[in-house]
Amino acid sequence: MFTLLPLAALALAGSSLAATTCNGHAELCSRQYSNVTFIGAHDSYAVGDSIADNQDKDVTDQLNDGIRTLQLQAHNASDGVHLCHTSCALLDGGLLSDYLGKVVSWVSSNPNDVVTIILTNPENLPVSTYSPILSSSGIETYLYQPSSSSLALSDWPTLGELVDQKKTVVAFLDFEADFSTEPGLIDEFSNMWEDAYDVTDASFQCAVNRTSGSASSQMYMINHFLDTTYAFGGTSFFVPNKDALNTTNAESGDGSIGYHVGNCVQLWGRNPNHILLDFYDTTSNVPFNVAASLNGVSQPTNTVTAGDATTSTTSGSTAKVSTSNLSSSAVGSFDGAKNGFILALGIVGAGTVGLSKVFM
């Protein structure tokens, strides 16, 4: 079971804020961003029924349901930066600019909601690659720009401050962030650590997997999605374990969201800031009810409807992948020594502490 921690002291008196409702609750307006738990969509762009998809609703529906953290994976292509799953030959979610345009449309219509973007950069694209995309998509207008490249837990603004300033998108980049060049893409691992990803057992131990700072003084994100392996073209890939979704996305029990959060609370003494899920909607409102309990607010009143992801496509002849051939050019080349990761054509191994590339 998850454990609800006592709420930290409020950073500002509510009367000092113009915002009266933040992310659906008046109580959250005076809560620091670093003291809120958000439910996230792992590989938010990977929508559909292929073997490599992670969601069955598009980003607009995700945000309408209550998703407030959007995790993305960028890959370079001839016509711009695409959102792909390990390789654009395996799954291509389209242009980053198109995706961000949908986010802009939603945040402009929902000015009292703070949304987080976690952008993974496995090809080490320079941050200058992203600047024109942020500008042309319109999301640059909404990006929060911190006062420095890394912030202490106590230095993050409140949700009310972000709403008042109309800076309701907090965006992180895992590799190649440069505060002097693009302050709107915050260096993830200087400000937040993550636990293990691509796990194939349900222990969810919540040990630090990636950080470049001190985990005790950073926010943290947990990768609460269970994978299985799938062989294609002589290569094994990590793909969602759809057969286990009702257990993985449950409130309590072994391998559940509450189980994972409980492990984290026991180790770190505080709740996670972001909880990434595959097919979050398979258990209806459960993930959002868990977050509400962790945040000490009432449960959401909207009803999240489940898609058809409970039908397993992780084995058998129904599994689908891109019609493109997997090749060395499609997978891409990466400078492994630069960031200290291990790549084996899609299988990534990481140490318990340190930086590694995110592919799935």
C-alpha positions as CSV (number, residue, x, y, z in Angstrom):
1,M,0.0,0.0,0.0
2,F,1.1,3.6,-0.6
3,T,1.7,5.8,2.4
4,L,0.5,9.4,2.6
5,L,3.2,11.6,4.0
6,P,2.4,14.7,6.1
7,L,2.2,17.7,3.8
8,A,5.2,20.1,3.9
9,A,4.7,23.6,5.1
10,L,3.1,25.8,2.5
11,A,5.5,28.1,0.8
12,L,3.1,31.0,0.4
13,A,-0.1,32.1,2.0
14,G,-3.0,31.5,-0.4
15,S,-4.0,35.2,-0.2
16,S,-0.8,36.2,-2.0
17,L,-1.8,34.3,-5.2
18,A,-4.2,35.4,-7.8
19,A,-4.9,31.7,-8.8
20,T,-7.7,30.1,-6.8
21,T,-7.6,26.7,-8.4
22,C,-4.5,24.8,-9.6
23,N,-4.6,21.4,-11.2
24,G,-8.2,21.1,-10.0
25,H,-7.7,22.0,-6.4
26,A,-7.4,25.2,-4.4
27,E,-5.1,23.5,-1.9
28,L,-2.5,22.9,-4.6
29,C,-2.1,26.6,-5.5
30,S,0.2,27.2,-2.5
31,R,2.0,23.9,-2.8
32,Q,5.5,23.9,-4.4
33,Y,5.9,22.1,-7.6
34,S,8.5,19.9,-5.9
35,N,5.9,18.8,-3.3
36,V,3.2,17.5,-5.7
37,T,2.7,14.1,-7.2
38,F,1.7,13.9,-10.9
39,I,0.6,10.9,-12.9
40,G,2.4,10.6,-16.2
41,A,2.2,8.8,-19.5
42,H,5.3,6.9,-20.5
43,D,6.0,7.4,-24.2
44,S,2.9,9.6,-24.4
45,Y,3.2,9.8,-28.2
46,A,3.2,6.0,-28.7
47,V,-0.5,5.5,-29.3
48,G,-2.1,2.6,-31.1
49,D,-2.2,-1.2,-31.2
50,S,1.4,-2.0,-32.4
51,I,3.7,-4.1,-30.3
52,A,5.7,-1.0,-29.3
53,D,2.8,1.3,-28.3
54,N,2.5,2.4,-24.7
55,Q,-0.8,4.3,-24.7
56,D,-4.2,4.0,-26.5
57,K,-5.3,7.6,-26.3
58,D,-3.7,10.6,-27.8
59,V,-2.2,13.4,-25.8
60,T,-5.3,15.6,-25.8
61,D,-7.3,12.7,-24.3
62,Q,-4.5,12.0,-21.9
63,L,-4.6,15.5,-20.6
64,N,-8.3,15.6,-20.4
65,D,-8.2,12.4,-18.3
66,G,-5.8,14.0,-15.8
67,I,-2.3,13.0,-17.1
68,R,0.0,15.9,-16.1
69,T,3.4,14.5,-17.0
70,L,4.2,13.7,-20.6
71,Q,7.3,11.6,-21.3
72,L,8.7,11.7,-24.9
73,Q,11.7,10.3,-26.9
74,A,13.2,12.4,-29.6
75,H,15.0,11.1,-32.8
76,N,16.3,13.0,-35.7
77,A,14.8,12.3,-39.2
78,S,15.2,13.9,-42.6
79,D,12.2,16.2,-42.1
80,G,12.8,17.1,-38.5
81,V,12.7,15.7,-35.0
82,H,10.3,12.7,-34.6
83,L,9.0,11.0,-31.5
84,C,10.0,7.3,-31.9
85,H,10.2,4.2,-29.7
86,T,13.9,3.2,-29.6
87,S,13.9,3.4,-33.4
88,C,11.7,5.2,-35.9
89,A,11.5,1.9,-37.8
90,L,10.0,0.2,-34.8
91,L,7.5,3.0,-34.0
92,D,7.2,6.5,-35.3
93,G,4.9,8.9,-33.4
94,G,5.3,11.8,-35.8
95,L,6.9,15.2,-35.5
96,L,7.7,16.6,-32.1
97,S,6.4,20.0,-33.4
98,D,3.0,18.5,-34.2
99,Y,2.8,16.9,-30.8
100,L,3.8,20.1,-29.0
101,G,1.2,21.9,-31.0
102,K,-1.5,19.7,-29.4
103,V,-0.1,20.4,-26.0
104,V,-0.2,24.1,-26.6
105,S,-3.8,23.9,-27.7
106,W,-4.7,22.2,-24.5
107,V,-2.7,24.3,-22.0
108,S,-4.0,27.5,-23.6
109,S,-7.6,26.3,-22.9
110,N,-6.7,25.1,-19.4
111,P,-4.6,28.0,-17.9
112,N,-4.9,26.7,-14.3
113,D,-3.2,23.4,-14.9
114,V,0.6,22.8,-14.7
115,V,1.9,20.2,-17.1
116,T,5.4,18.6,-17.2
117,I,7.3,17.4,-20.2
118,I,10.1,14.9,-19.9
119,L,12.1,14.9,-23.1
120,T,14.6,12.1,-23.6
121,N,17.4,12.7,-26.0
122,P,19.1,9.4,-26.9
123,E,20.9,10.7,-30.0
124,N,22.5,13.6,-28.1
125,L,20.9,16.2,-30.3
126,P,22.3,19.6,-29.3
127,V,19.8,21.7,-27.4
128,S,19.8,24.2,-30.3
129,T,18.0,21.6,-32.3
130,Y,15.0,22.0,-30.1
131,S,14.9,25.8,-29.7
132,P,13.2,26.5,-33.1
133,I,10.7,23.7,-32.4
134,L,9.8,25.2,-29.1
135,S,9.3,28.6,-30.7
136,S,7.4,27.5,-33.8
137,S,5.0,25.2,-31.8
138,G,4.1,28.1,-29.5
139,I,5.0,26.1,-26.3
140,E,8.0,28.5,-25.6
141,T,5.5,31.1,-24.4
142,Y,4.3,28.7,-21.6
143,L,7.7,27.3,-20.5
144,Y,8.9,28.0,-17.0
145,Q,12.5,29.2,-16.9
146,P,14.2,28.7,-13.5
147,S,16.7,31.1,-12.1
148,S,19.5,28.6,-12.4
149,S,20.3,25.3,-14.0
150,S,19.4,23.3,-10.9
151,L,17.2,24.2,-8.0
152,A,16.9,22.9,-4.4
153,L,13.6,21.3,-3.5
154,S,12.7,24.4,-1.5
155,D,13.4,26.7,-4.4
156,W,10.8,25.5,-6.8
157,P,7.8,27.8,-7.4
158,T,4.3,27.0,-6.2
159,L,1.7,25.9,-8.7
160,G,-0.1,29.1,-8.1
161,E,3.0,31.1,-9.0
162,L,3.3,29.2,-12.3
163,V,-0.4,29.7,-13.1
164,D,-0.2,33.4,-12.2
165,Q,2.9,33.9,-14.4
166,K,1.3,31.9,-17.2
167,K,4.3,29.6,-17.2
168,T,2.4,26.3,-16.8
169,V,4.7,24.0,-18.7
170,V,7.8,22.7,-16.9
171,A,10.0,20.9,-19.4
172,F,13.1,18.7,-18.7
173,L,15.7,17.4,-21.1
174,D,17.7,14.4,-20.0
175,F,20.9,14.9,-22.0
176,E,22.6,17.9,-23.6
177,A,20.6,20.5,-21.6
178,D,22.3,23.9,-21.6
179,F,20.9,26.6,-19.4
180,S,22.7,29.4,-21.1
181,T,21.4,28.4,-24.5
182,E,17.8,27.2,-23.8
183,P,16.7,27.8,-20.2
184,G,13.3,26.5,-20.9
185,L,14.6,22.9,-21.2
186,I,15.7,22.2,-17.7
187,D,18.5,19.6,-17.1
188,E,16.6,16.6,-15.7
189,F,19.3,14.8,-13.8
190,S,20.5,17.9,-12.0
191,N,17.1,18.4,-10.6
192,M,15.4,15.0,-10.6
193,W,16.4,11.3,-10.4
194,E,14.7,8.3,-11.8
195,D,14.5,4.7,-10.7
196,A,15.0,1.7,-13.0
197,Y,13.2,1.3,-16.3
198,D,12.6,-1.6,-18.6
199,V,12.1,-3.9,-15.7
200,T,10.6,-7.3,-16.3
201,D,9.7,-8.2,-12.7
202,A,7.3,-6.4,-10.4
203,S,9.6,-5.7,-7.5
204,F,9.9,-2.0,-8.3
205,Q,12.5,-1.5,-5.6
206,C,12.9,2.3,-6.1
207,A,16.7,2.5,-6.1
208,V,18.4,5.4,-7.8
209,N,19.1,4.5,-11.4
210,R,20.0,7.9,-13.1
211,T,21.1,11.2,-11.6
212,S,23.9,13.7,-11.7
213,G,23.2,15.1,-8.3
214,S,22.3,14.1,-4.8
215,A,19.2,12.1,-4.7
216,S,18.3,13.2,-1.2
217,S,17.9,16.8,-2.4
218,Q,16.2,16.2,-5.7
219,M,12.7,15.5,-6.9
220,Y,12.2,12.0,-8.3
221,M,10.3,10.1,-10.9
222,I,9.4,6.5,-10.8
223,N,9.0,4.3,-13.9
224,H,6.0,2.3,-12.9
225,F,5.6,0.2,-16.0
226,L,6.3,-3.5,-16.5
227,D,7.9,-4.8,-19.6
228,T,8.4,-8.0,-21.4
229,T,10.8,-8.8,-24.2
230,Y,9.9,-9.2,-27.9
231,A,12.1,-10.6,-30.6
232,F,12.0,-9.0,-34.0
233,G,14.5,-9.3,-36.8
234,G,17.0,-11.1,-34.6
235,T,16.8,-8.3,-32.0
236,S,15.1,-8.3,-28.6
237,F,13.2,-5.2,-27.5
238,F,11.5,-4.2,-24.3
239,V,7.7,-3.8,-24.9
240,P,4.8,-3.3,-22.5
241,N,3.6,-6.3,-20.6
242,K,-0.1,-5.8,-21.4
243,D,-1.1,-9.0,-19.7
244,A,-0.1,-7.5,-16.4
245,L,-1.7,-4.1,-16.8
246,N,-4.6,-4.7,-14.4
247,T,-2.1,-5.6,-11.7
248,T,0.6,-3.0,-12.5
249,N,-1.9,-0.2,-12.6
250,A,-3.8,-1.3,-9.5
251,E,-4.0,0.8,-6.4
252,S,-2.6,-1.9,-4.1
253,G,-1.2,-5.4,-4.0
254,D,2.1,-6.8,-5.2
255,G,3.5,-5.0,-8.2
256,S,0.8,-2.2,-8.0
257,I,1.2,1.6,-8.0
258,G,0.8,1.6,-4.3
259,Y,3.3,-1.1,-3.8
260,H,5.9,0.8,-5.8
261,V,5.2,4.1,-4.0
262,G,5.4,2.3,-0.6
263,N,8.8,1.0,-1.4
264,C,9.9,4.6,-2.4
265,V,8.5,6.1,0.8
266,Q,10.2,3.5,2.9
267,L,13.5,4.3,1.3
268,W,13.3,8.1,0.8
269,G,10.7,9.3,3.3
270,R,8.7,11.3,0.8
271,N,6.4,10.7,-2.1
272,P,7.5,10.6,-5.8
273,N,6.9,13.7,-7.9
274,H,6.1,11.9,-11.1
275,I,4.7,8.4,-11.6
276,L,5.0,7.1,-15.3
277,L,2.5,4.5,-16.5
278,D,1.8,2.5,-19.6
279,F,-1.9,2.4,-20.6
280,Y,-2.8,4.4,-17.5
281,D,-6.5,4.1,-18.4
282,T,-6.8,0.3,-18.0
283,T,-7.8,0.8,-14.4
284,S,-10.0,3.8,-14.9
285,N,-9.6,6.4,-12.2
286,V,-7.3,4.4,-10.0
287,P,-4.0,6.1,-10.8
288,F,-5.5,9.6,-10.3
289,N,-7.2,8.5,-7.0
290,V,-3.8,7.4,-5.8
291,A,-2.2,10.7,-6.7
292,A,-5.1,12.6,-5.0
293,S,-4.4,10.6,-1.8
294,L,-0.7,11.3,-2.0
295,N,-1.4,15.0,-2.5
296,G,-4.0,15.1,0.3
297,V,-6.8,16.4,-2.0
298,S,-10.2,15.0,-3.0
299,Q,-10.4,12.4,-5.8
300,P,-11.2,13.7,-9.3
301,T,-14.9,13.7,-10.3
302,N,-14.4,12.9,-14.0
303,T,-14.5,9.2,-15.0
304,V,-11.6,7.8,-17.0
305,T,-12.8,5.3,-19.6
306,A,-10.5,2.4,-20.4
307,G,-9.4,1.7,-23.9
308,D,-8.8,-1.7,-25.5
309,A,-5.2,-2.2,-24.2
310,T,-6.2,-5.1,-22.0
311,T,-6.2,-7.3,-25.1
312,S,-2.6,-8.5,-25.2
313,T,-0.5,-8.0,-28.3
314,T,2.8,-9.0,-26.8
315,S,2.8,-12.4,-28.4
316,G,1.3,-14.2,-31.3
317,S,0.5,-13.2,-34.9
318,T,-1.5,-10.1,-34.0
319,A,1.6,-8.1,-33.0
320,K,2.3,-5.3,-35.4
321,V,5.4,-3.2,-36.0
322,S,6.4,-0.5,-38.5
323,T,6.7,-1.6,-42.2
324,S,10.2,-0.2,-42.2
325,N,13.1,-2.5,-41.9
326,L,15.1,-2.4,-38.7
327,S,18.7,-1.5,-39.7
328,S,21.7,0.2,-38.3
329,S,20.7,3.4,-39.9
330,A,17.2,3.2,-38.5
331,V,18.4,2.4,-35.0
332,G,20.9,5.2,-35.2
333,S,24.4,5.6,-33.9
334,F,25.2,6.8,-30.4
335,D,28.3,7.9,-28.6
336,G,28.2,5.4,-25.8
337,A,31.4,6.5,-24.1
338,K,30.1,10.1,-23.8
339,N,27.3,9.3,-21.4
340,G,28.3,6.0,-20.0
341,F,25.5,3.8,-21.3
342,I,25.4,0.3,-22.7
343,L,23.6,-0.3,-26.0
344,A,22.9,-3.7,-27.5
345,L,20.5,-2.9,-30.4
346,G,17.7,-1.8,-28.1
347,I,18.6,-3.7,-24.9
348,V,19.9,-1.1,-22.4
349,G,21.5,-2.0,-19.1
350,A,22.2,0.6,-16.5
351,G,24.0,0.6,-13.1
352,T,22.2,1.4,-9.9
353,V,23.5,4.9,-9.9
354,G,24.6,7.0,-12.9
355,L,23.5,8.3,-16.3
356,S,22.2,6.0,-19.0
357,K,20.2,6.4,-22.2
358,V,16.5,6.0,-22.2
359,F,15.2,4.0,-25.1
360,M,11.8,2.6,-24.1
